[in-house]
Structure formats: structure tokens, C-alpha cells
Amino acid sequence: MTTTSRPTSRAGRPRSTARTLSALAAAAALGATALAPVASAAPQPTDRMVYVVPDEGARGAACIQQRPCSIERAQELVRREAAQGQRDITVELAGGTYRLDAPLELRAADGGRNGHTVTWAAAPGEQPVLSGATEVDGWSVHDEESGVYVAEVPAGIDSRQLYVEGVVAPRATLSLENSDVAVTPEGLRIVNPELEYLGDLQDAERMEFESLGDFTNRYSPVAGVDGDLITMDQPAWDNNTWGWDTFQNSFLAAPTYFLQNSLSFVDEVGEWYLDPGAGRLFYKPGEGVDPDELDIELPRLETLVSIGGTYDAPVSGLELRGLELTGTSWLGPSTYGYANQQNGTFIAEDYEFRPDDAFASCSRGCEAFERARFDAWYQEPAAVQVSAAAHVSLVENRFVNLGSTALGIGNDDNAHLTGVGLGASDITVAGNVFNEIAGHGIAVGGVRADAHHPGDPAMTNRDIVLENNTVNRVAVDYKDNSGILSTYVTNIDIIHNEVANVAYNGIDTGFGWGANDPGGSDEYERRGYYNWHPRYDTPTTLRDNTISGNLIRNTKARFADGGNLYNLSASPGTVVSENYLTRVSGVGLYLDEGTRYTTYERNVLDGTSPWVFTNAYSDGNGTNDNLLRNNWLNSGGAQIPNAEARNNRLVDNIRVDGTNWPAEARAVICAAGVAPEYRTALNANLFGLDGCTVDAPVRDGLLVTAEQVARSYTGQLGDSLGVAAAGADVWGGGDQRDDEYASVYRPAALTDGASVTARVDSLNDTDVWAKSGVMVRDDLTASGASTGYAVLAVAGRNGVVLQWDGNGDGYLERAQAAAEVDTFRPVWVRLSRSGDQLSGSYSYDGVNFVPVGAPITLPAAAPQDAGVFSSSHDRGRAAVNVFSDLSVG
């Protein structure tokens, strides 16, 4: 396959392939286009083609189309061919699942020579899946009363994740009140007598304690239970009880506590427990569900793909395209705990200099803790790793069901299978989807000394492009991880990505709190950091970065501290521009300690509060010399302490009323996120963003109604439906009389014994009580009048609600709720009819449904209209909410 050169910019650096602002705005104005990714270029006759099928279909050693081979054989052949350096090589993978017994290790010998490229790509129109998991079947009933099943699995396999129908299943968990336990230097003292049964559990040593604090998510394994004392493994417990935001002294008055991983905790639909010694997996499916009919995947590998060489012989000329990468679990937290420090960095050693009284004296920092800072910190390893590599591309792949960071590029050596970290240059990550991931979607760069002041120039991470990627529902287990993290990197472009449904920050750049910048930090001088670490007089590698055109939504869901666009330390030449933040929590632009020489301009900040924060309270922490200009905002103030003294300038920023964005801001909104050809049901702008929509036809016998709404939209693209309605609400309780919605429905389709089901893929209305879900009614066109009326809706951040008209006046006035539902992920909702009884249920995987309250009674003798609906809870505004898998019958 011949290579195509790209225009260059920035001293010869390859220019991003993302569209320009004007081109993207034009595309948005024309409406969303086809969902299929851009096809790979057809191979040229001079290319060397190698054909691969899953092992059970491999038929030859030549790897030709008539006799394809296995991955292992293909790698042998490619290495011999690539060594000749005469042409490009394409390894074409047929569709199917390739279950790897060991990571696919791509080293210098696997890359192209003399400017040629080795490409591992999906066969046209097919979806090859590289999996590190084993499929589990052969289920039998373990406990009929509790509905728990058991299956035999290979003994010795351990895992922190289980994937069911493509979704991360929840580990068996017991929620704790803060008053249930007392945190001690040894572990937890049981205070609530109702928990005394924990001492009788046979699997107590499999348990873990989890805490969600102000900005950290921590795990510590249990050593055992003796009476009322839950003793913890060491050094995991010690490491979680010194530093900052610790178990016993979180910045939150009441952190959230859990005990996990005991068979006795398997009591909710979807929960599971693994006994590795006995080789037994326990699982609780939904009522009436046979787990043998489910795709249940148990991970066996920690690393799936390792791309890396050495600084003298890096991997070069390599591309992965069109693959699905899945099925891993990182076991580190099960052994040495997860003593998180921030954003996937943690401590794991037995630090001999930790003071004996550290539980009390170092629970909010101390000099001994500063001694361990950075150079004794570890990074979360990724499922797919790239280091000591140049000219590597990952294009149009699907990263799904991975048990740590999905893609790690140039992290520290401790996070790489090769043992060689950093050293990533000219890396392109474009058009990929990251979904159902335990940690970050993408993490670039390291945190130790060679990351910020490399001992060898070849260690520098530089010239990296992240564009048109969808990062959705990541940080599922390690909730302190941001969607995209870039630490010490030179010339990274993070452009036109969508980051959504993340517990912590959206996009984080920089690291080090300014401690490693020229001249150091007076704050870290006071802490005693420089008694153990050098004070540098030269700049770090963090500089000249671009964060532009990104769409960030539904982020900062679980933590008080942090920001949606966040930076640490000096980053000269860095520009953060034309990003759109909407439906987020907390701070919009967060310039944390040491941020210097950055420019934030032309960003649109919708509903952030405050819209900007510069952490310049502490004397000498180096948050200086930043420019924020021409940004648009509609809420929140600016927290910029000591602005004049620190030379942090606000220039010509524009506050608007509500969503009355000027034309320039609207152009930024409409251009934000991934290009149309990369959009899926996970993307907020599948049908266009608020004010950027264009009608699309509704087909397949569906009808549309938009009753009493200020503005509405309905459309269909493939299997996805888009519905918006700027309605006040659907609720008639108390003095309220609101019944304003838009709906796509089938008339007279819900009969006795039938159900209406849909998946709510993407919630984009901003009010926390906006509702999108399924609706039934005798006549959906008669709002405020027709009876037989009920909805089951995903309600913003208020879980799933079942509401119905109990008095027959045509308004909803009764309700039942499932408030603990995770609405930062797709949720299936279902209304089922049996005579005059209607029951509601929800599911994360479309198979295992959980009831929402008890069945209700409706006067519904005749067939009813049924479909999906939206109401924005705001007459002045509506966004397009995306549904799929609508079925009635």
C-alpha cells in the first residue's frame, strides 16, 4: 500500500487530519451523515498482503487469501518481510474473535523499514475482535432463593471485571454508612452491630475496601476479620492513610465507603463474585434470564497489545486500523491496593521512611510523604501500550471492556510491559471509540523525572495527535481518572474529540503542580519537597500543546475537586480554544497549581460554575501569566484570586443570557466534537447539537407528535432516533399542570401482554429533571387530556422514574423511582402491560432488567399508543436526546 504524505505545519510536524472550523460548521449545518467510518485505502498491487483468521479457521502457513493463517504465524511472516524494507505490508484480519493467550507484542522487528508501514487492519466490511477474555457458559443454579448461578472457570484465573453483553457488570458490593465503621491504623473497626456477620465469612480475605473522596478513588484489600476488626493488607493500607484526601482525613466531610468482593454481597441483579482457587464464578441474572444465553466474558490478560522497542531501536511504521480491542483486567489493586494520588497515579511500595505515627501526623501531607512524591509514584498500566515508538497510528478501532486505562502512550516504564517507558513521537490516534473502560480512555506521558527532564532526548514524548475520538463512559472502576490525560508532552494536539459520561475531569493536561518547573515552587519548598528532590532551572517537556474543538459533557459526576478542562504546571505556547462544555458539573476551566504561559480563548462554557478558577491562593505556587480572552459563558463567576499580582488576565470574555449565544459561539458549538463520519449513538451531536439540528425523516411506521412545546425535533439515522422537546415538564402533581413533550410512537401497538422497550443512548438536555424514555397512552396526540397514561424515564441525574396518571385527569401525578441508577451510561427502559397492570423496569445490557417499584394499575382495556419521548424541563431550550432499539410488541 503506498503511503500518502500530508501537509506539514509547526516545524515539519504532520498537520492534523481534523476538519477546519469552517468546514465542520458547514457539515453541521447540513446535518449528520452516514455512521460508517471512513474506509481504508485499497491496497496497491505492490503491497504485501497477509491474511489472518481466528485460529480455528487457520489453514496454512503461507497466509494467502486462499489459505489464511493465525496471528502468530502472520507475525513470523511479517517480521521476515519487513526486514527487507522494500514495501508496505497489510495484515488483513477476517471477522471473528481472536482469543489471545498472551499479549500481542509488537516490537521493532514488527514495524516498517525505509519509510514503509506495517498495517494490521480489519478485512473490508468485517469486525475482528482481539480479546483477552474467555467466554463463560455451563451455568447452573447455586441458590434458587437468591437467584444466584454458578459456572466452572479455569482455576487460578483472577479478575476485577466481568463483561456481560458488552457492559461492565458490577462487582458484588456492600454500601457502608460512615457511621458503620471507624478507620484505624490497622483497618476498620466495625461499629454497626448489624455488620458483625462479616467475621463469619469464609471469603473475608477476598474482600476490599473502597472509598470515594474529594478527588481520589482508593482501594485496599482485606487481610482478615477478627471480631469487630477488619484488618487490612500492608502496605496497601499504610499507603492509603498518608498523603492527601486519605481514608481517615478526606477533604470531604463524608466520603463514600464500600466493601466489595464477597459472595455474601451478591444480592443485586448483575452482580458477580469470582473464587479463583475453586475455579467458580457466581452471577445473579435478572428474573427469568438464563445466563447461558448471555455473552459473559471473564478477562484473563492484563495487557492486550504492547507496542514498544528501545530508544536505540524504537518501533516505527506501524498502524492498527478497524480492530475491536477488548477483555482485560488489571490485578494490581488486588495485590498492592490502589493508593491513588491523582488521576491514575498511585503509591505501592513499603516506604521505610514513612513515620510510625503517619496515620495521625501525615493524613494531610508531611515532609516524608513529599520524599515519595513523583519518583516513587506509579502509573496505571494500559490495556494497549505504546512507548519507544515513532510513526505509529491507531485509527478507527473500538476499545471496549478493558480493565484499566484503554490506551497508554509514552507512560513511565513501570506502566509498560516492555519495561521501557516514554519515547513516543509522531503518534496518531484518530477516529477511535473508547467505551466501558475501567480507567482513562487515553493517557499520554509519564510523571517521573525522565518524563519532565529526560536523561536521554529520545525519551521525550512529542508530536502526538488525538483527534475525532469518542471517549464515553470511561473511568468506570478508577473513577479518579479523566477521560483524556496528557502529562509531560511537547506538541500534542487534542482536537475534535468528544469526552462524555466521566466521573472526574474531561480533559487533563500537565502534571507536577509546578514543582519541577524552572525555579521550582515556594509552596513545595515549604512542604520540604526540595530536601529530597532537585530544584530545576530548566523547563520541562510540557509545552506548545493545542486543545481545541472538543465537546465535553456529563463530566465531573462524582468528585467535588477538579475541572472539566484542567491543567497543572507551566505549559508555554499552549492554547485551549473553541471547546464546548455542556451538561457538566463544577469548574469549567481549571488552572491548577503552577499553570503558566497558557491561553484560553473562544471556548463556550454552558452551565459551568465557576466558569474559570485559577489556583493562586497560596503564595508562590506559580499559577501566573495566563490569558483568558473572548470566551463565552452563561453562568458562574470567575475565581481568579490575586489576578493582578499573578498577571492572570481576563480580556473581552462575554456573558450571555441563557442560550442566546452569538453567531461566533454558535459556530464553535456546532463544530465541536467528532466529525460526522465518526458519529455513533454515543455522540451528543449525532443529530447535531442544540440549535444545530436539521430534520431527518422518521420511517418504519413511526409517527411523531410534539404537543404544546416551544421547540421540538425528531429524526432517525439508521437504528437511532433523535427526539427533542423544549417542554416545561410531564408532571401534574400538586399545583403543577405540565404535559409538554415530543414523541416518536406506534399507534395502538401496546396490547395485553406486550411491552415497549428502548435504549436511552445519549441524554443532552441540561436540567437534572429533564426526562427521556418510553411512554404509553390511549392517545399520544392528546396531551393534558388522554388517560391510560404512564412514562418510564431516565431523569437527568435523578435515576429512572416511573410516573403515571392515577386519577384519570390526563396528567402524571404519581411516581416510583430507582434513584441509584447510573444515568451516565446507556440505559434500557421498558413498560410491560398485563391487563390493567403496567410494570416498569430498566437494564444496563438490554437483557437483565430490574423492576422500578411495584406494578401500577391503569384503565387500559384497548390497545395503547407507545413509543419514546423527551421533555427538557425547560421551555426555553431543548437538546436532541438519542434512542435506539425501540420495540413495541
Buried (B, 14 or more C-beta within 10 A) or exposed (E): BEEEEEEEEEEEBBEBBBBEBEEBBBBBEEBBEEBEBBEBEEBEEEBBBBBBBBBEEBEEEBBEEEEBBBBBBBBEBBBEBBEEEEBBBBBBBBBBBBBBEEBBBBBBBBBBBEEBBBBBBBBEEEBBBBBBBBEBEEBEEBEEEEBBBBBBBEEEBBBBBBBBBBBBBBBBBBEBEBEBBEBBBBBBEBEEEEBEEBBEBEBBBBBBBBBBBBBBBBBBBBBBBEEBBBBBBBBBBBBBBBBBBBBBBBBBEEBBBBBBBBBBBBEEBBBBBBBBEEBBBBBBBBEEBEBBEBEBBBBBBBBBBBBBBBBEEBBBBBBBBBBBBBBBBBBBBBEBBBBBBBBBBBBBBEBEEBBEEBBEBBBBBBBBBBBBBBEEBBBBBBBBBBBBBBBBBBBBBBBBBBBBBBBBBBBBBBBBBBEBBBBBBBBBBBBBBBBBBBBBBBBBBBBBBBBBBBEEEBBBBBBBBBBBBBBBBBBBBBBBBBBBBBBBBBBBBBBBBBBBBBBBBBBBBBBBBBBBBBEBBBBBBBBBBBEBBEBBEEBBBBBBBBBBBBBBBBBBBBBEBBBBBBBBBBBBBBBBBBBBBBBBBBBBBBBBBBBBBBBBBBBBBBBBBBBBBBBBEBEBBBBBBBBBBBBBBBBBEBBBBBBEEBEBBBEEBBBBEEBEBEEEBBBBBBBBBBBBBBBBBBBBBBBBBBBBBEEBEBEEEBBBBBBBBBBBBBBBBEEBBBBBBBBBBBBBBEEEBBBBBBBBBBBEBBBEEBBBBBBBBBBBBBBEBBBBBBBBBBBBBBBBBBBBBBBBBBBBBBBBBBBBBBEEBBBBBBBBBBEEBBBBBBBBBBBBBEEBBBBBBBBBBBBBBBBBBEBBEBEBEEBBBBBBBBBBBBBEBBBBBBBBBBEBE
